[in-house]
Amino acid sequence: MSASARLGTEASVAARIADLLRAELDLGDRPLPMETDLDAELLVDSLAKVELTMVIEDAFDIGMADRDVATITTLGELVDAVSTRVAARRARLDAAAG
């Protein structure tokens, strides 16, 4: 995937995740910069993180290991993790379609 295509994908993933966070955490139109700390700023505890992970997995049709999610602290890290999994899923689907 080209750098520009990856950036486009990452930007759309970031926007979708921000929308999901706003809806799930009842944040209204609050701006969510990539450096937003999920724990400290959004008060996402371990239970909320599990619930958010399930919502994100469903929204993007991906899987995320609990141990990987546990290390994510910022919105940017979450976007990177989801973008990587979305790109890997697309690559697998493209390879299968051959």
Residue frames as qw, qx, qy, qz and C-alpha x, y, z in Angstrom:
[[0.000, 0.891, 0.454, 0.000, 0.00, 0.00, 0.00],
 [0.391, 0.543, -0.041, 0.742, 1.35, 3.41, -0.88],
 [0.256, -0.151, -0.487, 0.821, 2.09, 5.94, 1.84],
 [0.283, -0.063, -0.071, -0.955, -0.72, 8.19, 0.63],
 [0.641, -0.250, -0.592, -0.421, -3.23, 5.33, 0.59],
 [0.544, -0.243, -0.690, 0.410, -2.15, 4.32, 4.09],
 [0.054, -0.056, -0.294, 0.953, -2.55, 7.91, 5.31],
 [0.473, -0.164, -0.313, -0.807, -6.03, 8.06, 3.84],
 [0.682, -0.263, -0.677, -0.088, -6.91, 4.81, 5.53],
 [0.429, -0.177, -0.582, 0.668, -5.44, 5.94, 8.84],
 [0.132, -0.060, 0.085, -0.986, -7.30, 9.26, 8.65],
 [0.616, -0.236, -0.417, -0.625, -10.61, 7.52, 8.04],
 [0.658, -0.233, -0.683, 0.214, -9.88, 5.03, 10.83],
 [0.237, -0.048, -0.434, 0.868, -9.05, 7.91, 13.18],
 [0.353, -0.150, -0.095, -0.919, -12.29, 9.72, 12.36],
 [0.705, -0.244, -0.559, -0.362, -14.36, 6.58, 12.84],
 [0.573, -0.185, -0.653, 0.460, -12.69, 5.72, 16.15],
 [0.031, 0.035, -0.282, 0.958, -13.19, 9.28, 17.40],
 [0.537, -0.209, -0.282, -0.767, -16.88, 9.03, 16.49],
 [0.725, -0.231, -0.648, -0.036, -17.17, 5.69, 18.30],
 [0.405, -0.096, -0.559, 0.717, -15.46, 7.10, 21.40],
 [0.195, -0.129, 0.076, -0.969, -17.72, 10.16, 21.41],
 [0.670, -0.237, -0.409, -0.572, -20.82, 7.97, 21.17],
 [0.737, -0.187, -0.634, 0.143, -19.73, 5.31, 23.68],
 [0.443, -0.186, -0.472, 0.739, -18.37, 7.76, 26.25],
 [0.037, -0.874, -0.484, -0.015, -21.05, 10.43, 25.68],
 [0.487, -0.310, 0.038, 0.816, -18.46, 13.09, 24.79],
 [0.291, 0.851, 0.230, -0.372, -20.62, 15.19, 22.50],
 [0.632, 0.752, -0.016, 0.186, -18.56, 17.11, 19.94],
 [0.507, -0.776, 0.303, 0.219, -15.45, 17.24, 22.12],
 [0.527, 0.709, -0.466, -0.044, -12.27, 17.42, 20.03],
 [0.906, -0.327, 0.258, 0.070, -10.11, 14.34, 20.39],
 [0.278, 0.795, -0.530, -0.094, -6.48, 14.97, 19.37],
 [0.833, 0.212, -0.509, 0.031, -4.29, 11.93, 18.78],
 [0.303, 0.319, -0.680, 0.586, -2.40, 12.55, 22.03],
 [0.632, -0.443, 0.040, -0.634, -5.60, 12.25, 24.11],
 [0.048, 0.243, -0.916, 0.315, -4.86, 9.97, 27.07],
 [0.556, -0.295, -0.648, -0.429, -7.67, 7.42, 27.25],
 [0.554, -0.368, -0.665, 0.340, -7.21, 6.72, 30.96],
 [0.288, -0.289, -0.329, 0.852, -6.39, 10.16, 32.37],
 [0.139, 0.101, -0.144, -0.975, -8.41, 12.43, 30.09],
 [0.556, -0.118, -0.493, -0.658, -11.36, 10.25, 29.10],
 [0.505, -0.306, 0.611, -0.527, -11.44, 8.17, 32.30],
 [0.838, 0.176, -0.416, -0.305, -11.46, 4.88, 30.40],
 [0.541, -0.487, 0.652, -0.214, -10.94, 2.19, 33.02],
 [0.132, -0.239, 0.935, 0.227, -10.16, -1.45, 32.25],
 [0.409, 0.421, 0.788, -0.187, -13.83, -2.44, 31.94],
 [0.390, 0.798, 0.099, -0.448, -14.60, 0.47, 29.64],
 [0.048, 0.603, -0.672, -0.428, -11.52, -0.40, 27.57],
 [0.294, 0.056, 0.949, 0.099, -12.83, -3.96, 27.09],
 [0.408, 0.655, 0.567, -0.290, -16.25, -2.61, 26.06],
 [0.250, 0.812, -0.210, -0.484, -14.71, -0.09, 23.67],
 [0.142, -0.383, 0.844, 0.349, -12.52, -2.80, 22.18],
 [0.393, 0.320, 0.862, -0.011, -15.58, -4.92, 21.42],
 [0.367, 0.810, 0.262, -0.373, -17.30, -1.96, 19.75],
 [0.104, 0.745, -0.490, -0.440, -14.18, -1.21, 17.68],
 [0.292, -0.150, 0.919, 0.219, -13.71, -4.87, 16.73],
 [0.436, 0.543, 0.707, -0.121, -17.31, -5.02, 15.51],
 [0.272, 0.861, 0.046, -0.428, -17.09, -1.70, 13.66],
 [0.175, 0.724, -0.574, -0.339, -13.92, -2.66, 11.77],
 [0.976, 0.125, -0.070, -0.162, -14.42, -6.44, 11.62],
 [0.436, 0.556, -0.628, 0.326, -11.04, -7.08, 13.25],
 [0.816, -0.478, -0.311, 0.097, -9.74, -8.79, 16.38],
 [0.109, 0.752, -0.424, 0.493, -7.54, -7.27, 19.04],
 [0.685, -0.121, -0.650, 0.307, -5.72, -9.28, 21.71],
 [0.495, -0.835, -0.238, -0.026, -6.38, -8.21, 25.30],
 [0.697, -0.406, 0.038, 0.590, -2.64, -7.96, 25.97],
 [0.382, 0.302, 0.290, 0.824, -2.24, -5.52, 23.06],
 [0.195, -0.781, -0.362, -0.471, -5.19, -3.40, 24.13],
 [0.642, -0.683, -0.242, 0.252, -3.85, -3.22, 27.69],
 [0.586, -0.214, 0.091, 0.777, -0.74, -1.36, 26.48],
 [0.180, 0.578, 0.387, 0.695, -2.67, 1.31, 24.55],
 [0.265, -0.493, -0.459, 0.690, -2.79, 4.61, 26.40],
 [0.100, 0.447, -0.056, -0.887, -3.53, 7.30, 23.78],
 [0.677, 0.575, 0.262, -0.378, -5.99, 7.75, 20.96],
 [0.365, 0.723, -0.518, -0.274, -3.06, 7.82, 18.53],
 [0.152, -0.318, 0.935, -0.030, -1.84, 4.42, 19.74],
 [0.577, 0.307, 0.680, -0.331, -5.37, 3.05, 19.36],
 [0.587, 0.711, -0.055, -0.383, -5.64, 4.43, 15.82],
 [0.168, 0.612, -0.753, -0.177, -2.24, 2.91, 14.92],
 [0.342, -0.103, 0.921, -0.155, -3.26, -0.49, 16.31],
 [0.620, 0.489, 0.510, -0.341, -6.59, -0.51, 14.50],
 [0.452, 0.758, -0.283, -0.375, -5.09, 0.83, 11.25],
 [0.027, -0.472, 0.873, 0.124, -2.49, -1.95, 11.27],
 [0.423, 0.132, 0.878, -0.182, -5.16, -4.60, 11.74],
 [0.578, 0.656, 0.243, -0.419, -7.43, -3.07, 9.09],
 [0.323, 0.708, -0.535, -0.328, -4.54, -3.01, 6.59],
 [0.162, -0.271, 0.949, 0.019, -3.64, -6.63, 7.41],
 [0.544, 0.362, 0.689, -0.313, -7.26, -7.69, 6.97],
 [0.531, 0.736, -0.055, -0.417, -7.45, -5.90, 3.60],
 [0.135, 0.593, -0.758, -0.233, -4.23, -7.58, 2.49],
 [0.343, -0.023, 0.933, -0.106, -5.58, -11.01, 3.44],
 [0.574, 0.559, 0.469, -0.370, -8.84, -10.35, 1.58],
 [0.404, 0.758, -0.335, -0.388, -6.95, -9.07, -1.49],
 [0.042, -0.427, 0.894, 0.131, -4.70, -12.14, -1.45],
 [0.455, 0.193, 0.842, -0.216, -7.70, -14.46, -1.15],
 [0.561, 0.687, 0.228, -0.402, -9.46, -12.72, -4.03],
 [0.660, -0.234, 0.544, 0.462, -6.24, -13.14, -5.96]]
